[in-house]
């Protein structure tokens, strides 16, 4: 796990692509050649992006871990820092720290069946893991991707679903509310579990989405026989410092930025299953 307060690096906005009405993918490159060459990350980690004069926010990485010199971060405009970030233009400069946090256990779950389950923009921190799993598809018994969003217009990366299937994944998509053109599943993402063959004795699940979605997904997976320690959740909460000093992201006895953001369900079950969550 990355730790410590790394040096703030200079970075440039290479482009911003709007994915939905309120969510966009920000493409960033480091200015210094040494920084570009030395930078690498694991699927599931995040960076701290600093908008000059506004502030800093923790943003999950959504690009391939293979690296191309350009790092993608998919951002929803939900606060003044993320809104300021998405108001920038190609060629603008920002501050950059990272990577931070732990990562999806894509290497240690080789030879297993892998369920990738995303809800809403929760698929964005899963996207690097999807890239890794499909690039190394022969290492896994099966890869099944289940993804759901509110409406067809809210789906992230719809142009990639065909390539995921072509790369050897079983892919199922659902929305809470369809429209006249929608031909796939309608319902919450857990309804997709009825469409796949789950072999609990040899399955690992990678899950990211709203906490209520992750809670009920994990409960469903356990009821199907998957061990809590084989269910991995990304606890995307408000992270401010990135190293566990400020306390903004405390979750039970954990600091998400320092101890996560990836946790097994047995680590966080008692915190998720409290009244009101």
C-alpha positions as CSV (number, residue, x, y, z in Angstrom):
1,X,0.0,0.0,0.0
2,X,1.3,3.4,-0.9
3,X,1.8,5.6,2.2
4,X,3.3,9.0,3.1
5,X,2.6,12.5,1.9
6,X,4.2,12.4,-1.6
7,X,5.5,15.5,-3.3
8,X,3.0,17.6,-5.2
9,X,3.8,17.2,-8.9
10,X,2.9,19.5,-11.8
11,X,0.4,18.0,-14.2
12,X,-1.5,19.2,-17.3
13,X,-5.1,18.5,-18.4
14,X,-4.9,16.6,-21.7
15,X,-8.6,16.6,-22.2
16,X,-12.0,16.2,-20.6
17,X,-14.7,13.9,-22.0
18,X,-18.2,14.2,-20.7
19,X,-19.6,10.7,-20.1
20,X,-23.0,11.7,-18.7
21,X,-24.7,14.9,-17.8
22,X,-22.8,15.3,-14.5
23,X,-19.8,13.0,-14.9
24,X,-16.6,13.4,-17.0
25,X,-13.3,11.6,-17.6
26,X,-10.3,13.9,-17.0
27,X,-7.1,12.9,-18.8
28,X,-4.0,14.1,-17.0
29,X,-0.3,13.9,-17.7
30,X,2.7,14.7,-15.5
31,X,4.9,17.5,-16.8
32,X,8.3,16.2,-15.6
33,X,9.7,13.4,-17.7
34,X,11.2,11.6,-14.6
35,X,7.7,11.6,-13.0
36,X,6.1,10.2,-16.1
37,X,8.6,7.4,-16.3
38,X,8.4,6.4,-12.6
39,X,4.7,6.7,-12.1
40,X,2.6,3.5,-12.0
41,X,-0.5,2.4,-10.2
42,X,-2.5,-0.7,-9.3
43,X,-6.1,-1.2,-10.2
44,X,-8.3,0.4,-7.5
45,X,-5.8,3.1,-6.3
46,X,-6.5,6.8,-6.4
47,X,-4.7,10.1,-6.9
48,X,-5.0,13.4,-5.1
49,X,-5.7,16.2,-7.7
50,X,-5.2,19.8,-6.7
51,X,-7.0,22.6,-8.4
52,X,-5.0,25.8,-7.8
53,X,-6.7,28.3,-5.6
54,X,-9.6,25.9,-4.9
55,X,-8.4,22.7,-3.1
56,X,-7.6,19.1,-3.4
57,X,-9.7,15.9,-3.9
58,X,-9.1,12.2,-3.9
59,X,-10.1,10.8,-7.3
60,X,-10.0,7.1,-8.3
61,X,-8.0,6.2,-11.4
62,X,-10.2,4.8,-14.2
63,X,-7.6,4.1,-16.9
64,X,-5.7,1.0,-17.9
65,X,-2.8,0.1,-15.4
66,X,-0.6,-0.6,-18.5
67,X,0.2,3.1,-18.7
68,X,0.4,5.4,-21.7
69,X,1.7,8.6,-20.0
70,X,-1.9,9.8,-19.7
71,X,-3.9,9.0,-16.5
72,X,-7.7,9.0,-16.5
73,X,-9.9,10.0,-13.6
74,X,-13.7,9.8,-13.9
75,X,-15.3,12.5,-11.8
76,X,-18.8,13.4,-10.8
77,X,-19.5,17.1,-10.2
78,X,-20.7,16.8,-6.6
79,X,-18.8,19.5,-4.7
80,X,-16.9,22.8,-5.3
81,X,-13.6,21.1,-6.0
82,X,-14.9,18.5,-8.5
83,X,-16.9,21.2,-10.2
84,X,-13.8,23.4,-10.4
85,X,-11.8,20.5,-11.8
86,X,-14.4,19.8,-14.5
87,X,-14.5,23.5,-15.4
88,X,-10.8,23.4,-16.5
89,X,-9.8,23.2,-20.1
90,X,-7.3,21.2,-22.1
91,X,-3.8,22.7,-21.4
92,X,-4.7,23.9,-17.9
93,X,-2.3,22.9,-15.0
94,X,-3.1,21.2,-11.8
95,X,-1.2,19.6,-8.8
96,X,-0.9,15.9,-8.6
97,X,0.0,13.4,-5.8
98,X,-0.2,9.7,-5.8
99,X,-0.9,6.9,-6.2
100,X,-2.5,6.1,-2.8
101,X,-4.3,3.3,-1.2
102,X,-4.4,-0.5,-1.7
103,X,-5.8,-2.2,-4.8
104,X,-8.1,-4.9,-6.1
105,X,-6.4,-8.3,-5.6
106,X,-6.3,-9.1,-9.3
107,X,-3.0,-11.0,-9.0
108,X,-3.8,-13.2,-6.0
109,X,-7.2,-14.3,-7.4
110,X,-5.8,-15.9,-10.5
111,X,-7.3,-19.2,-11.5
112,X,-10.6,-18.3,-9.8
113,X,-14.0,-17.2,-11.2
114,X,-14.2,-13.5,-10.9
115,X,-17.4,-11.5,-10.5
116,X,-17.1,-7.8,-11.1
117,X,-20.1,-5.9,-9.9
118,X,-20.5,-2.2,-10.3
119,X,-23.3,0.3,-9.6
120,X,-23.5,3.8,-11.1
121,X,-20.1,5.5,-11.2
122,X,-18.8,2.7,-9.0
123,X,-17.8,1.0,-12.3
124,X,-15.1,3.6,-12.7
125,X,-12.7,2.4,-10.0
126,X,-13.4,-1.2,-11.3
127,X,-12.5,-0.3,-14.9
128,X,-8.7,-0.7,-14.4
129,X,-9.4,-4.1,-12.9
130,X,-11.5,-5.0,-15.9
131,X,-8.7,-4.0,-18.2
132,X,-6.2,-6.1,-16.2
133,X,-8.5,-9.2,-16.0
134,X,-9.3,-9.2,-19.7
135,X,-5.7,-8.6,-20.8
136,X,-4.8,-11.6,-18.6
137,X,-8.0,-13.5,-19.3
138,X,-6.4,-16.9,-19.6
139,X,-5.2,-16.6,-15.9
140,X,-8.9,-16.7,-14.7
141,X,-11.4,-19.5,-14.8
142,X,-14.1,-17.0,-15.8
143,X,-14.8,-13.3,-15.7
144,X,-18.4,-12.0,-15.3
145,X,-19.2,-8.3,-15.3
146,X,-22.5,-7.1,-13.8
147,X,-23.2,-3.4,-14.1
148,X,-26.2,-1.3,-13.3
149,X,-27.2,2.3,-13.3
150,X,-30.3,4.4,-12.9
151,X,-31.2,5.0,-16.6
152,X,-29.6,4.2,-19.9
153,X,-28.3,7.8,-20.1
154,X,-26.5,7.3,-16.8
155,X,-24.5,4.2,-18.0
156,X,-20.7,4.7,-18.0
157,X,-18.5,3.5,-20.9
158,X,-21.3,1.9,-23.0
159,X,-19.0,1.8,-26.0
160,X,-16.7,-0.7,-24.2
161,X,-19.2,-3.4,-23.4
162,X,-18.8,-5.1,-26.7
163,X,-15.0,-5.2,-26.4
164,X,-15.3,-6.6,-22.9
165,X,-17.4,-9.5,-24.3
166,X,-15.0,-9.9,-27.2
167,X,-12.2,-10.2,-24.7
168,X,-13.8,-13.2,-23.0
169,X,-16.0,-11.7,-20.3
170,X,-19.7,-12.5,-19.7
171,X,-21.3,-9.1,-19.4
172,X,-24.8,-8.2,-18.1
173,X,-26.2,-4.7,-17.9
174,X,-29.2,-3.4,-16.1
175,X,-31.0,-0.1,-15.4
176,X,-33.5,0.9,-12.7
177,X,-35.7,2.5,-15.3
178,X,-35.5,1.8,-19.0
179,X,-36.9,3.7,-22.0
180,X,-38.5,2.8,-25.2
181,X,-35.2,1.8,-26.7
182,X,-33.9,-0.3,-23.8
183,X,-33.7,-4.1,-24.5
184,X,-31.6,-5.4,-21.6
185,X,-32.5,-6.0,-18.0
186,X,-34.5,-3.7,-15.8
187,X,-34.0,-3.8,-12.1
188,X,-31.3,-3.3,-9.4
189,X,-27.9,-4.8,-10.1
190,X,-28.4,-7.8,-7.7
191,X,-31.1,-9.1,-10.1
192,X,-28.3,-9.9,-12.5
193,X,-26.9,-12.5,-10.2
194,X,-29.8,-14.7,-11.2
195,X,-28.5,-14.6,-14.8
196,X,-25.0,-16.0,-14.1
197,X,-23.7,-19.4,-12.8
198,X,-22.0,-18.7,-9.5
199,X,-19.6,-21.3,-8.2
200,X,-19.1,-20.1,-4.6
201,X,-16.3,-22.4,-3.7
202,X,-14.0,-20.8,-6.3
203,X,-15.3,-17.3,-6.8
204,X,-14.0,-13.9,-5.8
205,X,-16.2,-10.7,-6.2
206,X,-15.0,-7.2,-6.8
207,X,-17.8,-4.7,-5.9
208,X,-18.1,-0.9,-6.1
209,X,-21.1,1.4,-6.0
210,X,-23.2,3.2,-3.4
211,X,-22.9,1.8,0.0
212,X,-26.5,0.5,0.1
213,X,-25.9,-1.3,-3.1
214,X,-22.7,-2.9,-1.9
215,X,-24.4,-3.9,1.4
216,X,-27.2,-5.8,-0.3
217,X,-24.9,-7.2,-3.0
218,X,-22.5,-8.6,-0.4
219,X,-25.5,-10.1,1.6
220,X,-26.8,-11.7,-1.6
221,X,-23.3,-13.1,-2.5
222,X,-22.9,-14.6,1.0
223,X,-26.4,-16.2,0.8
224,X,-25.1,-17.8,-2.5
225,X,-22.2,-19.4,-0.6
226,X,-19.3,-17.0,-1.3
227,X,-17.1,-16.4,1.7
228,X,-17.1,-12.9,3.1
229,X,-13.3,-12.8,2.8
230,X,-13.7,-13.4,-1.0
231,X,-15.9,-10.3,-1.4
232,X,-13.9,-7.1,-2.0
233,X,-15.6,-3.7,-1.7
234,X,-14.2,-0.3,-2.6
235,X,-15.4,2.1,0.1
236,X,-15.5,5.3,-1.8
237,X,-15.9,7.9,0.9
238,X,-14.8,11.6,1.2
239,X,-11.0,11.5,1.4
240,X,-9.2,14.8,2.0
241,X,-5.5,14.2,2.9
242,X,-4.9,10.8,1.4
243,X,-2.8,9.5,4.3
244,X,-5.1,9.1,7.3
245,X,-4.3,12.3,9.2
246,X,-7.4,14.4,8.8
247,X,-10.0,11.8,9.8
248,X,-12.5,12.8,7.1
249,X,-12.8,9.3,5.7
250,X,-13.0,7.4,9.0
251,X,-15.2,4.3,8.7
252,X,-15.5,2.4,11.9
253,X,-12.0,1.7,13.0
254,X,-10.5,2.3,9.6
255,X,-9.4,5.3,7.6
256,X,-10.4,4.6,4.0
257,X,-7.5,6.4,2.4
258,X,-4.9,4.7,4.6
259,X,-6.3,1.3,5.2
260,X,-8.3,1.0,1.9
261,X,-10.1,1.9,-0.2
262,X,-10.4,-1.8,-0.8
263,X,-11.7,-3.9,2.0
264,X,-13.1,-7.5,2.3
265,X,-16.7,-7.8,3.4
266,X,-15.7,-9.5,6.7
267,X,-13.6,-6.4,7.5
268,X,-16.5,-3.9,7.1
269,X,-19.7,-6.0,7.5
270,X,-20.5,-4.7,11.0
271,X,-20.1,-1.1,9.9
272,X,-22.2,-1.5,6.7
273,X,-25.0,-3.4,8.5
274,X,-25.9,-0.6,10.9
275,X,-29.3,1.1,11.0
276,X,-29.6,3.7,8.3
277,X,-27.0,2.2,5.9
